[in-house]
């Protein structure tokens, strides 16, 4: 199983970023996928999750209305569109497959002026 994130970077408050996770080594369309984040000195927290068929996603209260999770089962990718970014969104963002507890290496998102 391999999960590879991309798309992180430095963005000003109010800006947008799109993270992507390329999955391989398993039947991607059969599994729920999630995005987590971990800020310095804080525990890793669930940001968003999406079912295998891409049904109604779930979000942390702190990102509702600003972030959108989506998946493309034909391309084995899961994405996180992040809008209206705030300094408190600064963290390393991880792609996660709950079944098997598989993690990507993470991608840094920094929101700062």
C-alpha positions as a printed Julia matrix, in Angstrom:
113×3 Matrix{Float64}:
   0.0    0.0     0.0
   1.34   3.42   -0.92
  -0.19   6.84   -0.35
   1.61   9.85   -1.79
   0.45  13.37   -1.01
   1.19  16.46   -3.04
   0.06  20.06   -3.32
   1.17  21.59   -0.05
   2.95  24.91    0.22
   2.9   28.44    1.57
  -0.24  30.5     1.09
  -1.52  33.79    2.45
  -4.56  33.92    4.75
  -7.71  33.77    2.67
  -6.0   31.83   -0.07
  -6.59  28.34   -1.45
  -4.67  25.13   -1.94
  -5.58  21.75   -3.38
  -4.01  18.65   -1.92
  -3.95  15.35   -3.77
  -3.2   11.8    -2.66
  -2.24   9.14   -5.15
  -3.02   5.63   -3.9
  -1.63   2.32   -5.05
  -1.3   -1.26   -3.9
  -4.95  -1.88   -3.07
  -8.42  -1.71   -4.64
  -8.91   2.0    -4.05
 -12.61   2.13   -4.94
 -13.44  -0.29   -2.11
 -12.21   1.82    0.8
 -13.1    4.91    2.75
 -10.34   7.52    2.63
  -9.53  10.41    4.96
  -7.37  13.48    5.39
  -5.77  14.22    8.76
  -3.55  17.05    9.89
  -1.05  17.63   12.67
   0.05  21.04   13.8
   3.23  21.56   15.85
   2.69  20.52   19.45
  -0.79  19.17   18.76
  -2.31  15.76   18.22
  -3.15  14.52   14.75
  -6.8   15.29   13.95
  -9.3   14.11   11.38
 -10.05  16.83    8.82
 -12.35  15.06    6.36
 -13.45  11.6     5.24
 -15.2   10.19    2.21
 -16.83   6.81    1.65
 -15.7    4.32   -0.97
 -18.39   5.41   -3.42
 -17.86   9.08   -2.76
 -21.08   9.54   -0.82
 -21.81  12.27    1.71
 -18.44  13.28    3.17
 -17.77  14.24    6.77
 -15.73  17.17    8.06
 -14.25  18.52   11.23
 -16.27  21.47   12.49
 -13.24  23.71   12.08
 -13.16  23.23    8.29
 -16.84  22.88    7.37
 -17.8   25.24    4.59
 -14.16  25.86    3.64
 -12.72  22.46    2.72
 -14.06  19.92    0.25
 -12.94  16.31    0.0
 -13.43  14.41   -3.25
 -12.2   11.25   -4.92
 -11.67   9.88   -8.41
 -11.93   6.11   -8.3
 -10.81   5.84  -11.93
  -7.53   7.6   -11.1
  -7.08   6.25   -7.57
  -6.85   9.71   -6.09
  -8.43  11.57   -3.2
  -8.23  15.35   -3.0
  -8.78  18.09   -0.48
  -9.73  21.53   -1.78
  -8.98  24.1     0.9
 -10.43  27.6     0.6
 -10.45  30.61    2.89
  -7.35  29.31    4.6
  -6.48  30.57    8.07
  -3.18  30.6     9.97
  -4.61  27.92   12.26
  -4.85  25.58    9.27
  -1.05  25.41    9.24
  -0.08  21.76    9.68
   1.27  18.68    8.0
  -1.59  17.07    6.11
  -1.76  13.29    5.77
  -3.73  10.97    3.55
  -5.1    7.96    5.44
  -6.81   4.68    4.69
  -8.57   3.61    7.9
  -8.69  -0.07    6.95
  -5.13  -1.16    7.44
  -4.24   2.14    9.12
  -2.13   3.23    6.16
  -0.59   6.72    6.07
   1.14   8.87    3.52
   4.33  10.78    4.26
   2.48  14.06    4.67
   2.62  17.42    2.96
   3.25  20.73    4.72
   0.67  23.5     4.5
   1.68  26.89    5.88
  -0.77  29.78    6.01
   1.03  33.03    6.7
   1.36  36.57    5.44
